[in-house]
Amino acid sequence: MPIRTEIVSQDRMVFEGDVDMVLAPSVEGQIGILPDHAPLIAILDMGFVIIRRGDEEEVFTVTGGFIEVQPNIVTVMAEASEHVDEIDVERAKEARERAKKTLEKGPPPDTETYLKIQAALRRSQLRLEAVEQFRKRGLRARPPGMGSSE
């Protein structure tokens, strides 16, 4: 019996479908969710949401948010999320380099700017790590948009 799963970011539905298992990065550690799971709400950490259907896995990056689990539905509400196959590697590399160069100049005058630069650096590193660890070499796990209702 599958569990309905939705991954939603601030601007779109990233994924919607029935899956066998969901793995998600909560701030208290990795959580695994199977059908008929007890109700749960958890704060998400930056990391990877992995969904399993049979022998196949799909990987999505998330940069915070929260997850709500009901016995037969999982809803991931992420600040930002994307499927590993949607990641633009060159753009992520450029963002990482911009953030690094900005930080090399010394700390910005205010804490808010510093935190924004640090967050941009972490997001770009997460994207590059996702591509390195999970993207199929030369093959897509699925074309972007498949299995989701964009």
FIKEVEX-110636 format. One record per residue: residue number from 1; residue in one letter; x, y, z of N, C-alpha, C in turn. Coordinates in steps of 0.1 Angstrom, whole numbers, plus 2048, in hexadecimal, padded with zeros to 3 digits. Layout:
% FIKEVEX-110636
REC    n  res   nx   ny   nz  cax  cay  caz   cx   cy   cz
REC  NUM    a    X    Y    Z    X    Y    Z    X    Y    Z
...
//
This chain:
% FIKEVEX-110636
REC    n  res   nx   ny   nz  cax  cay  caz   cx   cy   cz
REC    1    m  808  7F4  800  800  800  800  809  80C  800
REC    2    p  808  815  7F6  811  821  7F5  80C  82C  7FE
REC    3    i  814  836  800  811  842  807  811  84E  7FE
REC    4    r  807  856  7FE  806  862  7F5  811  86C  7FA
REC    5    t  818  871  7F1  823  87B  7F5  822  887  7EC
REC    6    e  824  893  7F3  824  89F  7EC  830  8A7  7F1
REC    7    i  838  8AC  7E8  843  8B5  7EB  840  8C3  7E5
REC    8    v  83E  8CD  7EE  83A  8DA  7E9  845  8E4  7ED
REC    9    s  849  8ED  7E4  851  8F8  7E8  849  904  7E8
REC   10    q  84F  910  7EA  848  91C  7EB  841  920  7DE
REC   11    d  846  91B  7D3  841  920  7C6  83B  915  7BD
REC   12    r  83C  908  7C1  836  8FE  7B9  835  8F0  7C0
REC   13    m  82D  8E7  7B9  82C  8D9  7BE  838  8D3  7B7
REC   14    v  841  8CD  7BF  84E  8C7  7BA  84B  8B9  7B7
REC   15    f  843  8B2  7BF  840  8A4  7BC  833  8A0  7C3
REC   16    e  82C  898  7BC  81F  892  7C1  81D  884  7BC
REC   17    g  81C  87B  7C5  81A  86D  7C1  81A  863  7CC
REC   18    d  817  857  7C9  817  84C  7D3  824  845  7D3
REC   19    v  82A  843  7DF  837  83E  7E1  836  833  7EC
REC   20    d  841  82B  7ED  842  821  7F7  849  826  804
REC   21    m  852  830  803  859  835  80F  85E  843  80C
REC   22    v  85F  84B  817  864  858  816  86F  85A  820
REC   23    l  87B  85F  81D  885  862  826  887  871  826
REC   24    a  888  877  831  889  886  832  892  88A  83D
REC   25    p  899  896  83B  8A3  89B  845  89C  8A4  84F
REC   26    s  898  89F  85A  893  8A8  864  89E  8AE  86C
REC   27    v  89B  8B9  874  8A6  8BF  87C  8AB  8B6  887
REC   28    e  8A3  8AB  88A  8A7  8A2  894  8AD  895  88F
REC   29    g  8AF  895  882  8B4  889  87B  8AC  884  870
REC   30    q  8B1  87B  868  8AA  875  85D  89E  86D  862
REC   31    i  892  86F  85B  886  867  85E  882  85F  852
REC   32    g  87D  854  855  877  84B  84A  868  849  84C
REC   33    i  861  84A  842  852  849  843  84D  83E  839
REC   34    l  845  835  83F  83F  82B  837  830  82D  838
REC   35    p  828  826  830  819  827  831  815  824  83F
REC   36    d  80A  82A  843  804  828  851  80D  82D  85C
REC   37    h  815  837  859  81E  83D  863  816  845  86D
REC   38    a  81A  846  879  813  84E  883  814  85D  87F
REC   39    p  80A  865  882  80A  873  87E  816  87A  885
REC   40    l  81C  883  87D  828  889  881  82A  897  87A
REC   41    i  82F  8A0  880  833  8AD  87A  842  8AF  87F
REC   42    a  84B  8B2  875  859  8B4  878  85E  8C0  870
REC   43    i  868  8C7  876  86F  8D1  86E  87A  8CB  866
REC   44    l  87A  8CF  859  884  8CA  850  891  8D1  851
REC   45    d  89C  8CA  850  8A9  8D0  84F  8AD  8D0  840
REC   46    m  8B7  8D7  83C  8BC  8D7  82E  8C1  8C9  82B
REC   47    g  8BD  8C4  820  8C2  8B6  81C  8BA  8B0  811
REC   48    f  8B9  8A3  811  8B3  89C  806  8A6  894  80B
REC   49    v  89B  896  803  890  88D  805  891  882  7FB
REC   50    i  890  876  7FF  891  86B  7F6  884  863  7F6
REC   51    i  87E  861  7EA  872  859  7EA  875  84C  7E3
REC   52    r  86F  841  7E7  871  834  7E1  864  82F  7DC
REC   53    r  865  82A  7D0  85A  823  7CA  85F  816  7C4
REC   54    g  85C  80B  7CA  862  7FE  7C6  871  7FF  7C7
REC   55    d  879  7FC  7BC  887  7FC  7BC  88D  80A  7B9
REC   56    e  884  814  7B5  889  821  7B1  888  82B  7BC
REC   57    e  892  834  7BB  893  83F  7C5  893  84C  7BD
REC   58    e  88D  857  7C2  88E  864  7BD  893  86D  7C9
REC   59    v  89B  877  7C5  8A1  87F  7CF  89E  88E  7CD
REC   60    f  89A  895  7D7  897  8A3  7D7  89F  8AA  7E1
REC   61    t  8A4  8B6  7DE  8AA  8BE  7E8  89F  8C6  7EF
REC   62    v  8A2  8C9  7FC  899  8D2  804  8A1  8DB  80C
REC   63    t  89D  8E7  80E  8A5  8F1  816  89C  8F6  821
REC   64    g  898  8EC  829  890  8F0  835  881  8EF  832
REC   65    g  879  8F2  83C  86B  8F1  83B  866  8E7  845
REC   66    f  85B  8E0  842  856  8D6  84C  84F  8CB  844
REC   67    i  84D  8C0  84B  847  8B4  846  83B  8B0  84F
REC   68    e  830  8AD  849  824  8A8  850  821  89A  84B
REC   69    v  820  891  855  81D  883  851  810  87F  857
REC   70    q  807  87A  84F  7FB  873  853  7FC  865  84F
REC   71    p  7F3  85C  854  7F5  84E  851  7F7  84A  842
REC   72    n  7F0  852  839  7F1  84F  82B  7F5  85A  822
REC   73    i  7FA  865  828  7FF  870  820  80B  877  827
REC   74    v  815  87B  81F  820  882  823  821  88F  81C
REC   75    t  821  89A  822  822  8A7  81C  82F  8AE  821
REC   76    v  838  8B0  817  844  8B8  819  842  8C6  815
REC   77    m  843  8D0  81E  842  8DE  81A  850  8E4  81C
REC   78    a  857  8E5  811  865  8EA  811  866  8F8  80E
REC   79    e  870  8FF  814  873  90D  810  876  90D  801
REC   80    a  87F  903  7FD  883  902  7EF  885  8F3  7ED
REC   81    s  882  8EE  7E1  884  8E0  7DE  885  8DE  7CF
REC   82    e  88D  8D4  7CB  88E  8D1  7BD  893  8C2  7BC
REC   83    h  88E  8BC  7B1  893  8AE  7AE  8A1  8AF  7AA
REC   84    v  8A9  8A5  7AD  8B7  8A5  7AA  8BA  8A7  79B
REC   85    d  8B1  8A2  792  8B2  8A3  784  8AF  8B2  77F
REC   86    e  8A9  8BA  787  8A6  8C8  783  8B2  8D1  787
REC   87    i  8BC  8CD  78E  8C6  8D6  793  8CF  8DA  787
REC   88    d  8D1  8E7  786  8DA  8ED  77C  8E8  8EE  783
REC   89    v  8F1  8E4  77F  8FE  8E3  785  906  8F0  784
REC   90    e  906  8F6  778  90E  902  775  909  90D  77E
REC   91    r  8FC  90F  77F  8F6  919  787  8FA  917  796
REC   92    a  8F9  90B  79A  8FD  908  7A8  90C  90B  7AB
REC   93    k  914  908  7A1  923  90A  7A3  925  919  7A3
REC   94    e  91E  921  79B  920  92F  79A  91B  936  7A8
REC   95    a  910  931  7AD  90B  936  7BA  914  933  7C5
REC   96    r  91A  927  7C5  924  924  7CF  930  92D  7CF
REC   97    e  935  92F  7C3  941  938  7C1  93E  946  7C5
REC   98    r  932  94B  7C1  92E  959  7C5  92E  95A  7D4
REC   99    a  928  951  7DB  927  951  7E9  935  950  7F0
REC  100    k  93D  947  7EB  94B  946  7F0  953  953  7EF
REC  101    k  952  959  7E3  95A  965  7E0  955  970  7E9
REC  102    t  948  971  7EB  942  97C  7F4  947  97A  802
REC  103    l  947  96E  807  94C  96B  815  95B  96D  816
REC  104    e  963  96B  80B  971  96D  80C  975  97B  80E
REC  105    k  96C  984  80A  96E  993  80B  96D  997  819
REC  106    g  969  98E  822  967  992  830  958  992  833
REC  107    p  955  992  840  947  991  844  940  99E  840
REC  108    p  933  99C  83B  92B  9A8  838  928  9B0  844
REC  109    p  924  9BD  842  922  9C6  84E  916  9C1  857
REC  110    d  90D  9BA  852  901  9B6  85A  8FF  9A7  85A
REC  111    t  8F9  9A2  865  8F7  993  867  8EE  98E  85C
REC  112    e  8E3  995  859  8D9  990  84F  8E0  98D  842
REC  113    t  8E8  996  83D  8EF  993  830  8F8  987  831
REC  114    y  900  986  83C  908  97B  83E  901  96E  83E
REC  115    l  8F5  96D  845  8ED  961  845  8E8  95D  837
REC  116    k  8E4  968  830  8DF  965  822  8EA  95F  819
REC  117    i  8F6  964  81A  901  95F  813  905  950  817
REC  118    q  905  94E  824  907  940  829  8FC  937  824
REC  119    a  8F0  93B  824  8E5  933  81F  8E6  930  810
REC  120    a  8EA  93A  808  8EC  938  7FA  8F8  92D  7F8
REC  121    l  902  92E  800  90D  925  7FF  909  917  802
REC  122    r  901  915  80D  8FC  908  811  8F3  902  806
REC  123    r  8EA  90A  801  8E0  906  7F6  8E8  901  7EA
REC  124    s  8F2  908  7E6  8F9  904  7DA  901  8F8  7DC
REC  125    q  907  8F6  7E8  90E  8EA  7EC  905  8DE  7EC
REC  126    l  8F9  8E0  7F2  8EF  8D5  7F2  8EB  8D1  7E4
REC  127    r  8E9  8DA  7DB  8E6  8D6  7CD  8F1  8CE  7C7
REC  128    l  8FD  8D3  7C8  909  8CC  7C2  90B  8BE  7C8
REC  129    e  909  8BD  7D5  90A  8B0  7DC  8FF  8A7  7D7
REC  130    a  8F3  8AC  7D5  8E8  8A3  7D0  8EB  89E  7C2
REC  131    v  8F1  8A6  7B9  8F4  8A2  7AC  8FF  897  7AD
REC  132    e  909  89A  7B5  915  891  7B6  910  883  7BB
REC  133    q  908  883  7C5  904  877  7CC  8F9  86F  7C5
REC  134    f  8EF  877  7BF  8E3  870  7BB  8DF  870  7AC
REC  135    r  8E5  87A  7A4  8E1  87A  796  8E6  86F  78F
REC  136    k  8DE  869  787  8E2  85D  77F  8EC  863  774
REC  137    r  8F7  85C  772  901  861  768  8FC  860  75A
REC  138    g  8F9  86B  754  8F4  86C  747  8E6  868  745
REC  139    l  8DF  863  74F  8D1  85E  74E  8C9  866  759
REC  140    r  8BD  869  755  8B4  870  75F  8AC  865  766
REC  141    a  8AA  866  773  8A2  85D  77A  893  85F  775
REC  142    r  890  86B  772  883  86E  76B  884  87C  766
REC  143    p  87D  87F  75B  87E  88D  756  877  896  760
REC  144    p  87D  8A3  762  876  8AC  76B  868  8AE  767
REC  145    g  85F  8AF  771  851  8B1  76E  849  8A4  76E
REC  146    m  850  898  76C  849  88C  76C  846  888  77B
REC  147    g  83A  883  77D  837  87F  78B  833  88B  794
REC  148    s  833  897  78E  82F  8A2  796  824  8AA  78F
REC  149    s  81D  8B2  796  813  8BA  78F  817  8C9  790
REC  150    e  81F  8CD  787  824  8DA  786  81A  8E3  77F
//
